[in-house]
Every structure is written in structure tokens, then in C-alpha cells.
Amino acid sequence: MKKTVIDLFCGAGGLSEGFRQAGFHVLAGNDFFEAAGETYAATHPESTFIPGPVQDLTADKLLGAAKLFPGKLDVLVGGPPCQAYSVYNHQRGTHDERANLFREYLRIVEELQPKWVVMENVTGITSIDGGEVVETIRREFARLNYRVEFKTLKAEEFGVPQERRRVFFIGTRTDAPILFPQPTHGPGLKKFTTIWDAIGDLPIVENGQDSGVTDYAAEARVWYQKYIRKGSKQVHNHAAPKLGAINIERMRHIPQGGSWRDIPFDLLPEGMKRAKRSDHTKRYGRMKPDGLSCTVLTKCDVHWGAYIHPIQNRAITVREAARLQSFPDWFIFRGSKTDQYTQIGNAVPPLLGKKVAEALLTAASERVSLEDTDSKEVIAAE
């Protein structure tokens, strides 16, 4: 029987998709973001999507949707909104009401009593208030009889073509060990998945072009393309944002791996003319085909990061952003283009989620093995 999962703050379903790929049965998801809910419902037909703020969510509603009793759910996963902790938010702190949504997660944990919990967030959560948020999370889980450990995982070390750091809290009320996935990519391991591995087979689109649903430009040539294209025969969400003439002119001066520093001074935005050369290191960055993407944010805006296509003078498409996050190509994002980028940037890369899920399965199997050994020892003693 497949182990069961409920996903809070599920967004478009990156973590749900990772757990599903690992063999779990995702029973329900909750989020207040309407467009993300449309994507989730369309891509997780086996799961019940429950719309609305988590503050209004009850255990009865979740258990009813999942057809479970308290204590029977295997894993509760979720990533409370991270903006309050993000280093990109210069007003970050616990005064931000979003910083306390993890308490809603804890409330649901107390009511559902899952065997395992997995909570994901940005690394900034470890430094807010001198680490007090992390200590509060640990104390609260301990109060609920969960052993909890946390670790920062690097997405690129698990095959994702992107530099992305996220903190994962894993807890259990069982006697199984808490395990985190071991890196599979990097020095001494498999080669990192590059940007071109991720997007090199997609059709060319011009600045502002939307050709609708299209065919692939080439056969899948590397493992990542084969993995990402499984179950899909065409390309969706592959429309390029429309950038103005001044931005196109700026891009013409930026080589692969270059940035705003390569733009002639007279073409720089007024605000950046006053910037120090050491500032804004990712702004107007052009991707390197053989490199890793910078962190995919909720806005793949060339003004804020390295989101210029490696060989074309345009920003990356929604599909390219989804590829960099390891979403399968059959995963079609709903809502406006702005909503689609937001869903992708907020998500846990499914491939990273899969590795975390597999670590939980390994831990559970070790517990079973231990129980079998104990039983044999009892029988032998008798």
C-alpha cells in the first residue's frame, strides 16, 4: 500500500509532485492562491484541492477529503510562505504576519497527528531573531512528541539545474531514524545538470512571441530532457515576455555569464548608474549554457536576476523557468503569465522533493528492518 501525503501551502504542487514520483499517494492539498489551485487540481487529479487560507482550514475538512482518521496519515508536507524570511526581503522579520504561518502548520500537525512531517523554507529562517524561529519550531514539535532535525539542501546536488538553497525540517513521532537525501551530483559524483541540458531541446521563440502549443525542437539528448519530457508530446507555456526596445539594446552588449556591468553606461537604467560595481551581481545577467541557473524567483525579470536566455535577446519563458525547477513538461500552469511565474518561483523543485521523499522511505524501511530483527531475537529467546 502506498504511503499517504497531505500538502499544506501546496501552491502548484512541486512538493506533491516529488512525493508522487517517489511512490506516495497524495490525498489533498491546500492553498489560498487561486491560480495555483487551478494548476494543482488539473495536475493532481487523484488529490482533493481545498482552497482558502490555512487559518480557515480544519482537520475535519482535511481528514474528510483524505478519508482518514487522526494518526493514520503518513506524511504532512508543506512550505509556509517564505517571503518574511527571504534575504531578498529587506524588511524581513517575525513582525511580518507571514512569518507566523508555521504556527498554523503546527496546529494542523497537532490535529492530524501524522507519522512524519516535512516542512520546507528559505535559509533565511535560520537567522531571523538570532535563530529564535528555528528554536520555536523545534520546541513546538517536541511538545507534540516529534523528534525534528533540519538541514539545508542544495538543489543542484540532486540533479536540478539551478543554484537553490532550502531548509528542510523533517520530524517523526515513530522510532525510525531521521534521514536526509545524500547528494548525487557535484565534484566526485555525477556532473551537474546544466542550463542547456534543461532547455536546449525547446523551440526558439522571439521576444514577445507566443506560438501556443508547439513541437519540440530536437530529440531528447540527455537524461534530464528524457526525464522532464516523459508523458509529454508537445511544449506548453513557452511564450516569451515582451520587453521594450531599450532592454533589447542592453542585452546585445551582455555576453554569456555577463551582467549589467557589460551594458554601456549611457544605456543603464537611471537607478543603476549610481550603483557600485559590487552591487546587483545578478541584474541583467545572461545565462551560461554550461552553467547553473541562479535561483528561480517569482519574477524572472531581467532587471532583478540572471534571466536572459543564453543565446537569444529575451527573458526566459514560463516553460524554461519550469524546466529549471524540474517540473515535468506535461505540467501545464494556469492563470496569467505573472501567476505562472509566481507558481514556479514559489515551488519546491519536484526532483528535490522526490529525493526527500525517498529518504523518508529509506528511514521507514530501516525501522521495519529493525522491528523484524527484534521479533527474530524474541522468537530465538523463546
C-alpha positions, -999 to 999 in steps of 0.1 A, spaced: 0 0 0 13 34 -9 22 58 19 -1 88 21 6 126 19 -13 158 25 4 191 13 -2 224 30 7 257 12 8 234 -18 10 261 -45 12 245 -79 23 212 -63 61 209 -67 65 190 -34 34 169 -41 48 160 -75 81 150 -59 64 127 -34 42 113 -61 72 105 -82 87 87 -52 56 65 -50 35 82 -24 -3 87 -27 -11 125 -24 -45 128 -9 -51 165 -5 -36 199 -9 -44 234 4 -35 269 -7 -52 303 -9 -36 313 -43 -64 307 -68 -43 303 -100 -20 278 -82 -51 259 -71 -62 256 -107 -28 242 -117 -28 218 -87 -63 205 -93 -55 199 -130 -22 182 -124 -31 162 -93 -65 146 -102 -60 119 -76 -58 146 -49 -85 169 -35 -76 205 -36 -91 226 -8 -90 263 -15 -87 291 11 -64 305 38 -48 279 61 -62 298 91 -97 287 80 -86 251 74 -98 224 99 -86 189 105 -121 176 99 -120 191 64 -86 176 56 -95 142 71 -128 142 52 -111 149 19 -84 123 26 -108 98 40 -86 92 70 -87 92 108 -63 112 131 -30 94 134 -33 75 101 -17 100 77 19 90 69 33 124 60 22 161 62 43 183 40 43 220 34 62 252 29 47 281 48 52 313 27 88 323 28 88 360 19 91 370 56 124 351 59 139 357 25 172 376 23 156 393 -7 131 409 17 150 437 34 121 442 59 121 406 68 113 396 104 88 380 128 67 412 127 56 401 92 24 381 97 36 356 71 64 347 95 39 331 119 21 309 94 43 280 105 21 281 137 -9 272 115 11 243 101 18 232 137 -19 235 146 -27 211 117 1 187 128 -14 186 163 -49 179 149 -39 153 122 -11 136 142 8 124 111 36 99 115 60 122 97 63 159 90 83 177 63 84 215 63 104 235 38 116 271 38 143 295 27 176 295 45 168 330 60 146 313 85 177 301 104 189 337 111 158 356 119 158 368 155 191 351 161 176 317 153 146 320 176 122 309 148 140 276 144 142 271 182 105 278 184 97 253 157 118 226 174 102 233 208 67 232 194 73 199 176 89 184 207 57 195 226 38 174 201 61 144 206 80 148 173 117 144 170 128 171 145 161 177 126 167 203 99 193 206 71 200 230 42 198 211 9 213 224 -24 190 217 -53 219 214 -78 233 185 -58 203 164 -67 201 170 -104 182 203 -105 199 227 -130 197 256 -105 215 270 -75 188 269 -49 192 266 -11 163 255 10 160 244 47 141 211 53 127 202 87 119 165 90 102 152 121 87 119 132 67 105 161 79 70 152 112 54 163 126 55 128 158 74 121 156 108 105 175 107 72 182 134 46 190 126 10 226 123 0 239 144 -29 240 127 -63 256 155 -83 287 176 -79 325 170 -75 333 133 -74 297 125 -83 275 129 -114 281 161 -134 258 190 -125 227 193 -148 234 224 -169 211 251 -182 214 238 -217 207 202 -205 175 217 -192 163 239 -221 184 231 -251 157 210 -268 130 237 -266 119 256 -298 133 291 -304 109 319 -296 115 356 -302 110 384 -277 72 387 -270 64 357 -292 36 333 -282 32 304 -306 9 284 -284 14 247 -281 44 236 -302 65 206 -310 100 200 -296 129 214 -315 150 183 -311 151 148 -297 158 144 -260 196 140 -259 204 139 -221 189 121 -192 173 153 -178 154 160 -210 142 124 -212 131 127 -175 114 160 -180 96 150 -212 82 117 -200 45 118 -205 45 148 -228 45 151 -266 44 189 -270 56 221 -254 32 243 -233 36 276 -216 65 286 -239 58 322 -246 84 349 -242 77 381 -222 75 413 -243 105 435 -234 109 471 -247 135 482 -273 158 497 -247 161 463 -229 168 445 -262 196 471 -269 210 465 -234 210 427 -239 230 430 -271 260 441 -251 258 412 -225 278 381 -232 271 347 -217 279 349 -180 278 387 -182 256 412 -164 246 448 -161 283 457 -159 286 449 -196 260 475 -206 273 509 -218 269 535 -191 245 556 -211 221 526 -216 219 518 -179 186 525 -161 190 557 -141 190 540 -107 218 517 -118 240 545 -130 246 553 -93 252 517 -83 286 503 -71 302 478 -93 300 453 -65 262 457 -62 234 439 -80 256 410 -91 228 391 -109 210 420 -126 207 418 -163 226 385 -162 228 363 -193 228 326 -186 258 304 -195 247 272 -213 272 250 -194 264 266 -160 237 265 -134 208 289 -132 205 314 -104 176 308 -80 144 310 -99 123 336 -82 86 346 -86 96 371 -112 120 361 -139 126 397 -145 159 407 -162 161 438 -140 165 415 -109 184 384 -119 202 364 -145 171 355 -165 183 364 -200 183 334 -224 218 321 -232 217 328 -269 186 349 -275 180 385 -265 149 379 -244 138 368 -209 132 331 -203 97 317 -208 75 301 -182 84 267 -196 121 274 -194 116 285 -158 97 253 -151 124 232 -167 150 249 -144 128 239 -115 124 203 -128 87 204 -134 76 178 -160 66 192 -194 31 178 -190 26 201 -160 6 229 -176 4 261 -155 -29 280 -152 -36 317 -147 -20 348 -161 17 347 -171 25 366 -140 7 340 -119 25 312 -137 60 326 -129 49 331 -93 38 295 -90 71 282 -104 92 305 -83 74 296 -51 77 259 -57 100 232 -43 117 216 -73 99 183 -78 132 165 -83 144 177 -49 111 168 -33 114 133 -47 148 128 -31 135 139 3 106 115 -1 129 87 -10 149 94 22 117 91 42 110 57 26 145 46 34 141 56 70 108 38 73 123 7 58 151 8 83 126 9 110 108 -21 96 141 -40 94 148 -31 130 114 -44 140 119 -76 121 153 -81 138 138 -75 173 110 -100 165 135 -127 154 155 -121 186 124 -125 207 115 -158 189 150 -171 193 150 -163 230 117 -182 235 
